[in-house]
Amino acid sequence: MKIEFSKYKDQRSIVVENGRIRAEFTPDPGGKMVSLVDKNIGYEFLVQRPGEKYREQAFDGLYTEGECSGYDDMFPTIDACEYQNEPWKGTKMADHGEVWSLPWEYRITGGSLEFQVDGVRFPYRLQKRVAIVDDNVLRLSYTLKNRSGHDFEFLWAGHFMFNMEEGTRIVVPDDCNQVVSILSNKERAFGEIMDWPYFKDGRGGTYRADISRSASSKGFEKYYFTNRLEEGRCELQYPNGNKRLVLSFSSESVPYLGLLMNENGWDNLYNIFVEPCTVCYDRPDVAKLHGQVSKVSAWGKYQWYVDLTF
């Protein structure tokens, strides 16, 4: 494995690479993974935006008006909201969280790339370690540290924007058989419960939600599996047979999974968002109403990982 400095658009970047994997990160903004390439087949898995200039946003800006591509950490929320507990009750939680728009410190040590960022409105430190742990496996290891004497409730979601092709299949664990819809352009109500993988289409029929349809469907829907995962796993199987990508993650600390299939229904993109997450519903306060809470205790830490396997 080698780690080298490079440039992504007009931003400095760091490339982690071996004979099979090429992963590129921008320390500022976001400690973001902007590119993930399987060198064996020359395929870019992460969504790229056109243009030579990276679309930056200031802190507390709108995520969708920024670069909105690749892979970002959503923390400590996705949707903007207010924190519910003292001593930070009423403090605004920024759109798509704080850390995607912040510069991250970094260092290269012991054959890995390490990032860290400190909270702005809340006293935490989020650390991310990037390493290639097998010829075809990239691991992202996280440690969240609470730097206060009060418990801190949060949402973390890995916001992967993967390219897909018509007929791409999503494979999830067998116990994932029910989802809750939270966002749709097909007049589906927020909170509607649906059986996976056969969704009602609004015309009296059904379609398979685990296989991507053509761009002409204009589909756009986000949903979470309602169960706590026993196995943290999601696999993308591309139709031509030479591309497969497996996400595996620590289900004891990241027990939920969200998907957003975007079949040209939003922003002229044809892609899938895959989001392993600590709680659902895009907001920690709404998740708590549904009995889901992730928290880091006073002066404590919370750890998890995500593996990307070609």
Residue pairs with C-beta under 8 A, 6 or more apart in sequence:
1 16
1 17
1 18
1 111
1 131
1 132
2 16
2 17
2 18
3 14
3 15
3 16
3 17
3 108
3 113
4 14
4 15
4 17
5 12
5 13
5 14
5 15
6 12
6 13
6 14
6 15
6 24
7 13
8 24
8 26
8 34
8 35
8 54
9 51
9 52
9 53
9 54
10 52
10 53
10 54
11 26
11 28
11 29
11 54
12 26
12 27
12 28
13 24
13 25
13 26
13 27
13 34
14 24
14 25
14 27
14 106
14 108
14 113
15 22
15 23
15 24
15 25
16 22
16 23
16 24
16 25
16 113
16 130
16 131
16 132
16 138
17 23
18 132
18 135
19 39
19 135
20 38
20 39
20 40
20 135
20 136
20 310
21 36
21 37
21 38
21 39
21 132
21 136
21 138
21 310
22 35
22 36
22 37
22 39
23 33
23 35
23 36
23 37
23 130
23 138
24 33
24 34
24 35
24 36
25 31
25 32
25 33
25 34
25 113
25 115
25 130
26 32
26 34
26 54
27 103
27 104
27 105
27 106
27 115
28 102
28 103
28 104
29 54
29 56
29 57
29 66
29 100
29 101
29 102
29 103
30 72
30 73
30 99
30 100
30 101
30 102
30 104
31 73
31 99
31 104
31 106
31 115
31 117
31 128
32 67
32 70
32 71
32 72
32 100
33 46
33 70
33 71
33 140
34 46
34 48
34 67
34 69
34 70
34 71
35 44
35 46
35 48
35 70
36 44
36 45
36 46
36 70
36 71
36 138
36 308
37 43
37 44
37 45
38 45
38 243
38 310
40 310
41 242
41 243
43 243
44 163
45 162
45 163
45 245
46 69
46 70
46 71
46 160
46 161
46 162
46 163
47 69
47 70
47 161
47 162
47 163
47 269
47 271
48 69
48 70
49 55
49 67
49 68
49 69
54 67
55 65
55 66
55 67
55 68
56 66
56 67
56 101
57 63
57 65
57 66
57 101
58 101
59 94
59 98
59 101
59 102
59 120
60 92
60 94
60 95
60 101
61 95
61 101
62 95
63 72
63 95
63 96
63 100
63 101
64 267
66 100
66 101
68 161
68 267
69 161
70 161
71 158
71 159
71 160
71 161
72 96
72 100
72 159
73 97
73 99
73 100
73 126
73 128
73 156
73 157
73 158
73 159
74 96
74 97
74 100
74 155
74 156
74 157
74 158
74 159
74 275
74 277
75 97
75 98
75 99
75 126
75 144
75 154
75 155
75 156
75 157
76 93
76 97
76 98
76 119
76 122
76 124
76 152
76 154
76 155
76 156
76 284
77 93
77 94
77 96
77 97
77 154
77 155
77 282
77 283
77 284
78 96
78 97
78 155
78 157
78 159
78 282
78 283
79 95
79 96
79 282
79 283
80 92
80 93
80 94
80 95
81 92
81 93
81 283
81 284
81 285
81 286
82 89
82 90
82 91
82 92
82 93
82 285
83 89
83 90
83 91
83 92
83 93
83 122
83 153
84 153
84 284
84 285
84 288
85 150
85 151
85 153
86 150
87 150
88 121
88 122
88 150
91 121
91 122
92 121
93 121
93 284
94 101
94 121
96 159
97 155
98 119
98 120
98 121
98 122
99 117
99 126
100 159
102 117
102 120
103 117
104 115
104 116
104 117
104 128
105 115
105 116
105 117
106 113
106 114
106 115
106 116
107 113
107 114
108 114
111 131
112 129
112 130
112 131
113 129
113 130
113 131
114 127
114 128
114 129
114 130
115 127
115 128
115 129
115 130
116 125
116 126
116 127
116 128
117 125
117 126
118 124
118 125
118 147
119 125
119 126
122 152
123 146
123 147
123 148
123 152
124 144
124 145
124 146
124 147
124 152
124 154
124 296
125 144
125 145
125 147
126 142
126 143
126 144
126 145
127 142
127 143
127 144
127 145
128 140
128 141
128 142
129 139
129 140
129 141
129 142
130 138
130 139
130 140
131 138
131 139
131 141
132 138
132 139
133 139
133 307
134 309
136 309
136 310
137 307
137 308
137 309
137 310
138 307
138 308
138 309
139 305
139 306
139 307
139 308
140 158
140 305
140 306
140 307
140 308
141 303
141 304
141 305
142 156
142 303
142 304
142 305
143 301
143 302
143 303
144 154
144 156
144 296
144 301
144 302
144 303
145 296
145 300
145 301
146 152
146 296
146 297
146 298
146 299
146 300
146 301
146 302
147 299
148 298
148 299
149 298
149 299
150 298
151 295
151 296
151 297
151 298
152 295
152 296
153 284
153 288
153 293
153 294
153 295
154 278
154 284
154 294
154 295
154 296
155 277
155 278
155 279
155 282
155 283
155 284
155 287
155 294
156 254
156 277
156 278
156 294
156 304
157 258
157 275
157 276
157 277
157 278
158 249
158 274
158 275
158 276
158 277
158 306
159 273
159 275
160 247
160 273
160 274
160 275
161 271
161 272
161 273
162 236
162 245
162 271
162 272
162 273
162 274
163 270
163 271
164 212
164 236
164 238
164 270
164 271
164 272
165 212
165 238
165 239
165 240
166 212
166 213
166 214
166 215
166 239
167 211
167 212
167 238
167 239
168 211
168 212
168 236
168 237
168 238
168 239
168 272
169 210
169 211
169 212
169 236
169 237
169 239
170 197
170 210
170 211
170 234
170 235
170 236
170 237
170 259
170 272
171 210
171 234
171 235
171 236
171 237
172 196
172 210
172 225
172 233
172 234
172 235
172 257
173 229
173 230
173 231
173 233
175 227
175 229
175 230
176 196
176 225
176 227
176 229
176 257
177 195
177 196
177 227
178 193
178 194
178 195
178 196
178 225
178 226
178 227
179 193
179 194
179 196
179 223
179 224
179 225
179 226
179 259
180 191
180 192
180 193
180 194
180 223
180 224
180 226
180 280
180 281
181 188
181 189
181 190
181 191
181 192
181 193
181 194
181 221
181 222
181 223
182 190
182 191
182 222
182 223
182 224
182 280
182 281
182 282
183 190
183 220
183 221
183 222
183 260
183 282
184 220
184 221
184 222
185 218
185 219
185 220
185 221
185 265
185 266
186 201
186 202
186 219
186 220
186 221
187 202
188 202
188 221
193 226
194 200
194 209
194 223
196 209
196 210
196 225
197 208
197 209
197 210
197 211
198 206
198 207
198 208
198 209
199 206
199 207
199 208
199 209
200 206
201 207
207 213
209 221
209 261
212 261
212 263
212 272
213 219
213 263
214 263
215 263
215 264
215 270
216 264
217 263
217 264
217 265
218 263
218 264
218 265
219 261
219 262
219 263
219 264
219 265
220 260
220 261
220 262
220 263
220 265
220 266
221 260
221 261
221 265
222 258
222 259
222 260
222 273
223 258
223 259
223 260
224 256
224 257
224 258
224 259
224 277
224 280
224 281
225 256
225 257
225 258
226 280
228 251
228 255
228 256
229 251
229 255
229 256
229 257
230 251
231 251
232 248
232 249
232 250
232 251
232 254
232 255
232 257
232 276
233 246
233 247
233 248
233 249
234 246
234 247
234 257
234 259
234 274
234 276
235 244
235 245
235 246
235 247
236 243
236 244
236 245
236 246
236 272
236 274
237 243
237 244
238 244
244 310
245 308
245 309
245 310
246 307
246 308
246 309
247 274
247 276
247 306
247 307
247 308
247 309
248 306
248 307
248 309
249 276
249 304
249 305
249 306
249 307
250 303
250 304
250 305
253 278
253 294
253 302
253 303
253 304
254 276
254 277
254 278
254 304
254 306
255 278
256 276
256 277
256 278
256 279
256 280
256 292
257 274
257 275
257 276
257 277
258 273
258 274
258 275
258 276
258 277
258 280
259 272
259 273
259 274
259 275
260 272
260 273
260 275
261 272
262 269
262 270
262 271
262 272
262 273
263 270
264 270
276 306
278 294
278 304
279 287
279 288
279 292
279 293
279 294
280 287
280 290
280 292
281 287
281 290
281 292
284 293
284 294
287 293
294 302
295 302
296 302
